[in-house]
Amino acid sequence: MSAPRLAVLAFFALAACEPASRGAGASAGQSAARPPKPVRLVAAAAAALPTKVAVSGLLAAQEELVLGMEVGGRLASLACDVGDAVAAGQLLAALDERDFQLAIERAEAAVAAAEARLGLGPDAPLDRFDLERAPSVREAQAVVVEAQLNRERVAKLVEGSLQAAAQLETATAVLAVAENRLHRARDDVRTWLAEAQLRRIERTQAQKRLLDAQVKAPWAGRVAVRHVAAGQVVQAGAAVVTLLRTEPLRLRMRVPDRLAFGIAAGQRVEFTVDGADGVDRVGKVVRVGPAIDRDDRTRLVEAEVGNADGALLPGAFCRARIVVAEAAPVVTVPKAAVATFAGVDRVFTVAKDKDGGLRAKGVLVELGRPVGDAIEVVRGVAVGDRVVAESVGLAPEAPVQVVE
């Protein structure tokens, strides 16, 4: 290559490099001369926050009851279906009543016959019945009295030698027979009393079977399952409907053993339901398991949750917080004072450098719970420590200027 051509190439290379060199030097000068960033300092404050244990849980019905008939028969009516809300005492299902009504009528006829045999009025009290006033007993007593008088009369005649001694023996035997008949009459009346009592019990049982031919809601709830249909023949004890009691609900939580010992009945539970409106709801701990599960090392805790509006459903998953202490002192700083990078949280304080200028100093912190516009600092800052109120745009060792 010729010398003139080399000279031209060198000229253009120098021309291209000169602006870049000039720009790099300007950038370094600007960095060195960057003005301090104005910052405002605030003191870490003290606050009283409740101590909470965060757990997950499931909502469950307060009661789940499978209702069935105590007697068998043909199902005449089924007055509810899945999802229906029912009131306490509401009729849910009923069997055909004809056979039960006939059984009651038959039992009433048997009671009337037993009472008539005793000479009693309808439903007269049996425990007050005077055995000696029964017609058969009174008749037997009259026979005994007559036999006694006859024997006394014969005995006088025999004493006067007006009749033979054999006549006295006969009169004595007749009296003994009359007395035995009186005893038997009394026994018969006792038997009739027992039979009357039995017939009344059978009538009560027949009436109860008529009541057992109906299924009523024992408490207000919602129908979860319908097991039969109207017209179906059901056996005694067969399931008819499954009823859920949804007011109140149970919130069942499994608490790790290391956190469970501070939990007791009566403590407040705050929870949100996944997939619901996101509103915080409140319950109360009512039961704490007596032992720790060996498999997962957790303790069962149950809270009672109001559900008057029916918005909560059994089976829903919840994120809960059990308040084990209502007020505990904590340190807080403004949320804006915290800078987070790569999962590391820090706040900034201000310190002088060797030249007397002010520099931002990063302090690693461990954060806790939010408190409005502030956040709890578990570790790294003490009450009264002054930190930069807003960490946006700050970096460690950046020059700063404190302003009021």
C-alpha positions as CSV (number, residue, x, y, z in Angstrom):
1,M,0.0,0.0,0.0
2,S,1.3,3.5,-0.9
3,A,2.3,6.1,1.7
4,P,-0.3,8.6,0.7
5,R,-3.1,6.1,1.1
6,L,-1.8,5.1,4.6
7,A,-1.8,8.7,5.6
8,V,-5.5,9.2,4.6
9,L,-6.5,6.1,6.5
10,A,-4.7,7.3,9.7
11,F,-6.4,10.7,9.4
12,F,-9.9,9.1,9.3
13,A,-9.1,6.8,12.2
14,L,-8.0,9.6,14.4
15,A,-11.1,11.6,13.5
16,A,-13.3,8.7,14.5
17,C,-11.6,8.1,17.8
18,E,-11.4,11.7,18.9
19,P,-15.1,12.2,19.7
20,A,-15.4,8.9,21.6
21,S,-12.4,9.8,23.7
22,R,-13.8,13.3,24.3
23,G,-17.3,11.8,25.3
24,A,-15.8,9.3,27.7
25,G,-13.8,12.0,29.5
26,A,-16.9,14.1,29.7
27,S,-18.9,11.3,31.2
28,A,-16.3,10.6,33.9
29,G,-16.2,14.2,34.7
30,Q,-20.0,14.4,35.0
31,S,-20.0,11.4,37.3
32,A,-17.4,12.9,39.5
33,A,-19.3,16.1,39.6
34,R,-22.8,14.6,40.1
35,P,-24.8,16.8,42.6
36,P,-26.0,15.3,45.9
37,K,-29.5,13.9,45.8
38,P,-31.9,15.8,48.2
39,V,-33.3,13.3,50.8
40,R,-35.5,13.6,53.8
41,L,-34.9,11.6,57.0
42,V,-37.6,10.1,59.2
43,A,-37.3,8.3,62.5
44,A,-38.3,4.6,62.8
45,A,-41.5,4.6,64.8
46,A,-42.9,2.2,67.5
47,A,-46.3,0.6,67.0
48,A,-48.4,-1.9,68.8
49,L,-49.5,-4.8,66.5
50,P,-51.2,-8.0,67.3
51,T,-49.2,-11.2,67.0
52,K,-50.8,-13.5,64.4
53,V,-50.2,-17.1,63.3
54,A,-50.8,-17.5,59.6
55,V,-52.3,-20.8,58.6
56,S,-54.6,-22.3,55.9
57,G,-57.9,-24.0,56.6
58,L,-61.2,-25.3,55.2
59,L,-64.7,-24.3,55.9
60,A,-67.0,-27.1,57.0
61,A,-70.7,-27.4,58.0
62,Q,-71.5,-27.0,61.7
63,E,-73.5,-30.2,61.4
64,E,-74.0,-32.7,58.6
65,L,-77.0,-35.0,59.2
66,V,-78.4,-37.8,57.1
67,L,-82.1,-38.0,57.8
68,G,-84.2,-41.1,57.2
69,M,-87.5,-42.7,58.1
70,E,-87.9,-44.7,61.3
71,V,-90.5,-46.9,59.6
72,G,-90.9,-48.2,56.2
73,G,-93.5,-47.5,53.6
74,R,-94.3,-45.7,50.3
75,L,-93.0,-42.1,50.1
76,A,-96.0,-40.0,49.4
77,S,-94.3,-36.6,49.3
78,L,-90.8,-35.0,49.2
79,A,-91.0,-31.3,49.8
80,C,-87.4,-30.3,49.3
81,D,-84.5,-30.6,46.8
82,V,-80.8,-30.0,46.6
83,G,-79.8,-26.5,47.7
84,D,-83.1,-25.6,49.3
85,A,-82.9,-23.7,52.6
86,V,-85.2,-25.2,55.2
87,A,-86.4,-23.9,58.6
88,A,-86.3,-25.8,61.9
89,G,-89.3,-28.1,62.1
90,Q,-90.1,-27.9,58.4
91,L,-91.7,-31.0,56.9
92,L,-89.3,-32.5,54.4
93,A,-90.8,-35.9,53.5
94,A,-93.8,-38.1,54.4
95,L,-94.9,-41.6,53.9
96,D,-98.4,-42.7,52.9
97,E,-100.5,-42.5,56.1
98,R,-103.3,-44.9,55.5
99,D,-101.7,-48.0,57.0
100,F,-100.7,-46.0,60.1
101,Q,-104.1,-44.5,60.6
102,L,-105.7,-48.0,60.4
103,A,-103.2,-49.2,63.1
104,I,-104.2,-46.3,65.3
105,E,-107.9,-47.1,64.9
106,R,-107.3,-50.8,65.7
107,A,-105.4,-49.8,68.8
108,E,-108.1,-47.4,70.0
109,A,-110.7,-50.1,69.6
110,A,-108.6,-52.5,71.8
111,V,-108.2,-49.8,74.4
112,A,-112.0,-49.1,74.5
113,A,-112.7,-52.9,75.0
114,A,-110.2,-53.2,77.8
115,E,-111.7,-50.1,79.6
116,A,-115.2,-51.3,79.2
117,R,-114.3,-54.6,80.8
118,L,-113.2,-52.6,83.8
119,G,-116.1,-50.3,83.8
120,L,-113.9,-47.3,83.1
121,G,-114.5,-44.2,81.1
122,P,-112.2,-43.2,78.1
123,D,-108.6,-42.6,79.3
124,A,-109.5,-42.9,83.0
125,P,-106.4,-43.1,85.1
126,L,-105.5,-46.7,85.8
127,D,-103.2,-46.1,88.7
128,R,-106.2,-44.7,90.7
129,F,-108.5,-47.6,90.0
130,D,-110.0,-49.2,93.1
131,L,-109.7,-52.9,92.7
132,E,-112.6,-53.6,95.2
133,R,-115.0,-51.5,93.1
134,A,-114.7,-53.7,90.0
135,P,-118.1,-55.3,89.2
136,S,-116.7,-58.9,89.2
137,V,-115.0,-58.3,92.5
138,R,-118.1,-56.8,94.1
139,E,-120.1,-59.7,92.9
140,A,-117.6,-62.2,94.3
141,Q,-117.6,-60.3,97.6
142,A,-121.4,-60.5,97.9
143,V,-121.2,-64.2,97.4
144,V,-118.6,-64.5,100.1
145,V,-120.8,-62.5,102.5
146,E,-123.8,-64.7,101.8
147,A,-121.7,-67.8,102.3
148,Q,-120.4,-66.5,105.6
149,L,-123.9,-65.7,106.9
150,N,-125.1,-69.1,105.8
151,R,-122.3,-70.9,107.6
152,E,-123.0,-68.9,110.8
153,R,-126.6,-69.9,110.6
154,V,-125.8,-73.5,110.0
155,A,-123.3,-73.5,112.9
156,K,-126.0,-72.3,115.4
157,L,-128.4,-75.0,114.2
158,V,-125.8,-77.7,114.6
159,E,-125.0,-76.4,118.1
160,G,-128.7,-76.7,118.9
161,S,-128.7,-80.2,117.4
162,L,-131.2,-79.0,114.9
163,Q,-129.1,-80.0,111.9
164,A,-126.5,-82.6,111.2
165,A,-122.8,-81.7,111.4
166,A,-122.5,-82.6,107.7
167,Q,-124.5,-79.4,106.9
168,L,-121.8,-77.3,108.7
169,E,-119.1,-78.9,106.6
170,T,-121.0,-78.2,103.5
171,A,-121.5,-74.5,104.4
172,T,-117.8,-74.2,105.2
173,A,-116.8,-75.6,101.8
174,V,-119.2,-73.3,100.1
175,L,-117.6,-70.3,101.9
176,A,-114.1,-71.5,100.9
177,V,-115.2,-71.7,97.3
178,A,-116.7,-68.2,97.4
179,E,-113.5,-66.8,98.9
180,N,-111.4,-68.5,96.2
181,R,-113.6,-67.0,93.6
182,L,-113.1,-63.5,95.2
183,H,-109.3,-64.0,95.0
184,R,-109.7,-65.1,91.3
185,A,-111.9,-62.1,90.5
186,R,-109.3,-59.7,92.0
187,D,-106.6,-61.5,89.9
188,D,-108.7,-61.2,86.8
189,V,-109.2,-57.4,87.4
190,R,-105.4,-57.0,87.9
191,T,-104.9,-58.8,84.6
192,W,-107.5,-56.6,82.9
193,L,-105.8,-53.5,84.3
194,A,-102.4,-54.7,82.9
195,E,-104.1,-55.4,79.5
196,A,-105.7,-52.0,79.4
197,Q,-102.3,-50.5,80.1
198,L,-100.8,-52.6,77.3
199,R,-103.5,-51.5,74.9
200,R,-102.9,-47.9,75.7
201,I,-99.1,-48.4,75.1
202,E,-99.9,-50.1,71.7
203,R,-102.1,-47.1,70.8
204,T,-99.3,-44.7,71.7
205,Q,-96.9,-46.8,69.6
206,A,-99.3,-46.6,66.7
207,Q,-99.5,-42.9,67.0
208,K,-95.7,-42.6,67.2
209,R,-95.4,-44.7,64.0
210,L,-97.6,-42.2,62.3
211,L,-95.3,-39.4,63.4
212,D,-92.2,-41.5,62.4
213,A,-93.7,-41.6,58.9
214,Q,-92.6,-37.9,58.5
215,V,-89.1,-36.4,58.3
216,K,-88.8,-32.8,59.7
217,A,-85.7,-30.6,59.8
218,P,-84.2,-30.6,63.3
219,W,-82.6,-27.2,62.7
220,A,-82.4,-24.6,60.0
221,G,-80.0,-25.6,57.2
222,R,-79.6,-26.4,53.5
223,V,-80.3,-29.7,51.7
224,A,-77.1,-31.2,50.4
225,V,-78.3,-34.5,48.9
226,R,-81.7,-36.0,48.0
227,H,-81.5,-39.8,48.2
228,V,-85.0,-40.8,47.2
229,A,-87.9,-39.7,45.0
230,A,-91.7,-39.4,45.7
231,G,-93.5,-42.7,45.1
232,Q,-90.5,-44.9,46.1
233,V,-90.9,-47.6,48.7
234,V,-88.3,-46.9,51.4
235,Q,-87.2,-49.2,54.2
236,A,-86.9,-48.2,57.9
237,G,-83.6,-46.3,58.4
238,A,-83.0,-45.6,54.7
239,A,-81.5,-42.2,53.9
240,V,-84.0,-39.6,52.6
241,V,-82.0,-36.3,52.5
242,T,-78.7,-35.0,53.8
243,L,-79.0,-31.7,55.6
244,L,-76.2,-29.2,56.3
245,R,-76.2,-26.7,59.1
246,T,-74.4,-23.7,57.6
247,E,-75.0,-21.1,60.3
248,P,-72.5,-20.9,61.9
249,L,-69.7,-22.7,60.0
250,R,-66.6,-24.4,61.3
251,L,-63.2,-23.2,60.1
252,R,-60.8,-26.2,60.5
253,M,-57.1,-25.3,60.5
254,R,-54.0,-27.4,60.9
255,V,-51.4,-25.4,62.8
256,P,-47.8,-26.5,62.9
257,D,-46.7,-27.8,66.3
258,R,-44.1,-25.0,66.8
259,L,-46.8,-22.4,66.5
260,A,-49.7,-24.2,68.2
261,F,-48.9,-23.8,71.9
262,G,-50.0,-20.1,72.1
263,I,-53.4,-20.8,70.6
264,A,-56.4,-21.0,72.9
265,A,-60.2,-20.9,72.7
266,G,-61.7,-17.4,72.5
267,Q,-58.9,-15.9,70.3
268,R,-59.9,-14.0,67.2
269,V,-59.4,-15.4,63.7
270,E,-59.2,-13.3,60.6
271,F,-59.5,-15.0,57.3
272,T,-60.2,-14.6,53.6
273,V,-61.8,-17.1,51.3
274,D,-60.1,-18.0,48.0
275,G,-62.2,-17.2,45.0
276,A,-64.7,-15.1,47.0
277,D,-65.0,-11.3,47.3
278,G,-61.6,-11.0,49.1
279,V,-63.2,-9.4,52.1
280,D,-61.6,-10.1,55.5
281,R,-63.9,-12.0,57.8
282,V,-63.7,-12.7,61.5
283,G,-64.3,-15.8,63.5
284,K,-63.5,-17.1,67.0
285,V,-61.5,-20.1,68.1
286,V,-63.8,-22.5,69.9
287,R,-62.0,-25.8,69.9
288,V,-58.3,-26.8,70.1
289,G,-57.2,-30.4,69.5
290,P,-55.8,-32.2,72.5
291,A,-52.9,-33.8,70.6
292,I,-50.4,-33.2,67.8
293,D,-50.8,-35.4,64.8
294,R,-47.9,-37.8,64.5
295,D,-47.9,-37.8,60.7
296,D,-47.7,-34.1,59.8
297,R,-46.9,-32.6,63.2
298,T,-49.9,-30.3,63.3
299,R,-52.6,-29.5,65.8
300,L,-56.3,-29.2,64.8
301,V,-57.9,-25.8,65.6
302,E,-61.5,-25.1,65.0
303,A,-63.1,-21.6,64.8
304,E,-66.7,-20.7,64.6
305,V,-67.6,-18.4,61.7
306,G,-70.9,-16.5,61.3
307,N,-72.7,-17.1,58.0
308,A,-76.1,-15.5,58.4
309,D,-76.1,-14.3,54.8
310,G,-75.2,-17.7,53.4
311,A,-72.3,-16.3,51.4
312,L,-69.8,-18.8,52.7
313,L,-69.9,-22.4,51.5
314,P,-68.6,-25.6,53.2
315,G,-65.5,-26.9,51.6
316,A,-64.0,-23.5,50.7
317,F,-60.3,-23.0,51.2
318,C,-59.3,-20.1,53.5
319,R,-56.2,-18.2,54.4
320,A,-56.4,-17.4,58.1
321,R,-54.5,-15.5,60.8
322,I,-55.0,-16.5,64.4
323,V,-54.5,-13.5,66.7
324,V,-52.6,-15.0,69.7
325,A,-51.6,-11.6,71.2
326,E,-53.7,-8.4,70.7
327,A,-50.9,-5.8,71.2
328,A,-47.1,-6.3,70.9
329,P,-44.5,-3.5,70.3
330,V,-42.9,-3.4,66.8
331,V,-40.7,-1.1,64.8
332,T,-42.1,0.5,61.6
333,V,-40.7,2.6,58.7
334,P,-42.5,4.1,55.7
335,K,-43.0,1.6,52.9
336,A,-41.3,4.1,50.5
337,A,-38.2,3.9,52.7
338,V,-37.6,0.3,51.7
339,A,-35.7,-0.7,48.6
340,T,-35.9,-4.2,47.3
341,F,-33.5,-5.7,44.8
342,A,-33.0,-9.4,44.0
343,G,-35.1,-10.4,47.0
344,V,-33.0,-8.3,49.4
345,D,-34.7,-5.6,51.4
346,R,-32.8,-2.5,52.7
347,V,-33.3,1.0,54.0
348,F,-30.8,3.9,53.7
349,T,-29.2,6.0,56.4
350,V,-26.9,9.0,55.9
351,A,-23.3,9.1,57.1
352,K,-20.3,11.4,56.4
353,D,-17.5,10.3,54.2
354,K,-13.8,11.1,54.7
355,D,-14.2,14.4,52.8
356,G,-17.0,15.5,55.0
357,G,-19.8,14.9,52.5
358,L,-22.9,12.9,53.1
359,R,-23.4,9.5,51.6
360,A,-26.3,7.0,51.5
361,K,-25.6,3.8,53.5
362,G,-27.6,0.7,52.9
363,V,-28.9,-1.3,55.9
364,L,-30.3,-4.8,55.3
365,V,-33.6,-5.4,57.0
366,E,-36.1,-8.2,57.6
367,L,-39.6,-7.0,57.0
368,G,-42.8,-8.1,58.7
369,R,-46.4,-7.0,58.4
370,P,-47.8,-3.9,56.6
371,V,-49.2,-1.2,58.8
372,G,-51.1,1.2,56.5
373,D,-48.5,3.3,54.7
374,A,-45.7,1.8,56.9
375,I,-44.3,-1.7,57.3
376,E,-42.9,-3.6,60.3
377,V,-39.2,-4.1,60.5
378,V,-38.4,-7.3,62.4
379,R,-34.6,-6.9,62.3
380,G,-32.1,-4.2,61.2
381,V,-33.6,-1.0,62.6
382,A,-34.4,0.2,66.1
383,V,-36.9,2.7,67.2
384,G,-35.6,6.3,66.7
385,D,-33.1,5.3,64.0
386,R,-33.3,7.9,61.2
387,V,-33.7,6.5,57.7
388,V,-34.2,8.1,54.3
389,A,-38.0,8.5,53.8
390,E,-37.9,7.6,50.0
391,S,-35.4,5.2,48.6
392,V,-36.3,5.6,44.9
393,G,-33.2,6.4,42.9
394,L,-30.8,5.8,45.8
395,A,-27.8,3.5,45.7
396,P,-25.2,2.7,48.4
397,E,-22.5,5.4,48.7
398,A,-24.5,7.9,46.5
399,P,-24.0,11.5,47.6
400,V,-27.0,13.0,49.3
401,Q,-28.1,16.2,50.9
402,V,-30.5,16.2,53.9
403,V,-33.4,18.6,53.6
404,E,-36.2,19.3,56.0
